[in-house]
Amino acid sequence: MKSALRDYISEHYLDLSSKWITQLTLLDEKGEEVIDSIVDMVFPGVDNITKGMRRFVRSVTNNPHTLSHLLIATPLYRAKFSIDKLIQLHTLCKCDIPLDEAKSLRVKDITLLRRYYNDDRIFKLLTEAPLVSLRDTMDMMFNIYERRSDIKYLPKKPKSLTMVHDAAVRTLPKVSQENFPLNQREDVVQLDKKELTEGLVIRVPETHYDMIDLGEALSFCIGNGSYSRKVANSESSVIGLFENGKPRYGIEFSRYTILEAQGFGNLPQNRPPREVLLALLDLVVKKPELPADFLPITDSGWVHGYRYDNANLYLLLKDRVYMYHNVPTEVYEDLLLSDRKGGYVNKIIKPNYNCDFMGHVDNVTVAE
């Protein structure tokens, strides 16, 4: 066991000097008499080595899991954590901390945590089992602190690091991007507070922060910013369906189809039932109105026609019609000038512009 411990320290814990490895080797040979020299390495510069310190270090040689406590101990101590408090809390803590998480803890992480919590709370958070997402949590906290050092977003008495992590996940999108209005379509805004089916009421987000709140409540990515930008650019619309005042579903739709309908966590069992989707289709989706005719394209195997209204580009692709939103004039013109129009559609238009399926060629007249 001591050999495995030495190998792990040698491979992973770069802050430990070769002297420590030597002392562990001596521990095999001489036993307890070298404990004090190891204590001096764990707690450098202490004046009086106590029984608690010896017990703490001795436990490393008796239980490999305690190494994770030791990995936490050094940055805590360097951040002027109370040694006695550390030993007391360690004695009470029986949990196992994943070593790959514990070894990623840095002194500056402790320093930041101490802006929000006392030493007792910090050690309890860091010795929570299971300890997950430590590095991710600290990176988000630093990101938030650099942008808004004054913001109050953390729970006062978190019981686990997961609670701190979740608070950071909710807050980071708000501080990393300024709030902005969604400018939802007027016909969508008028749906706000309308009852869709018995027990389900439509609520229309007005700002990007409203979208973040909706995504947080439903535990999926509708608040990550991309949905908000699409709504603000009139590429789609988003509503929430509320039940008893709480979000139940998030719905993204265009004028012609429902693009996404999700419940909590994006889980299949939480998606809206068929009757809700049918009610939505009747209320928010209208039948596509195709242009009266299309201008022909004769030099392509599957791009057969087009119509451009200075904003949206309608393309007749074989027997199907698609409308691509907010296509700049220069892109439309480059398509017409391209020698390989099908390739241009695949490489430039499809990846960069949202579209709606509008109908089949049977309903469209191509000009001669």
ABEGO torsion letter per residue (X at the ends): XAAAAAAAAAAABAABBAAAAAAAAAAAAAEAAAAAAAAAAABBGBABBBAAAAAAAAAAAABAAAAAAAAAAAAAAAAGBBAAAAAAAAAABABBBBAAAAAABBAAAAAAAAAABBAAAAAAAAABOBBBGAAAAAAAAAAAAAABAABBABBABBABAAAAAAAAAAAAAAAABBBBBAGBBAAAAAABGBBABBGBBBBBBABAAAAAAAAAAAGBAAAAGAAAAAAAAGABBBBBBBBGGBBABBBBBBAABBABBBBBGGBAAABBBAAAAAAAAAAABBBBBBBABBBBBAABAABABBBBAGABBBBBBEABBBBBBGBBAAAAAAAAABABAAAAAAAAAAAABBBBBAEBAAABBBBX
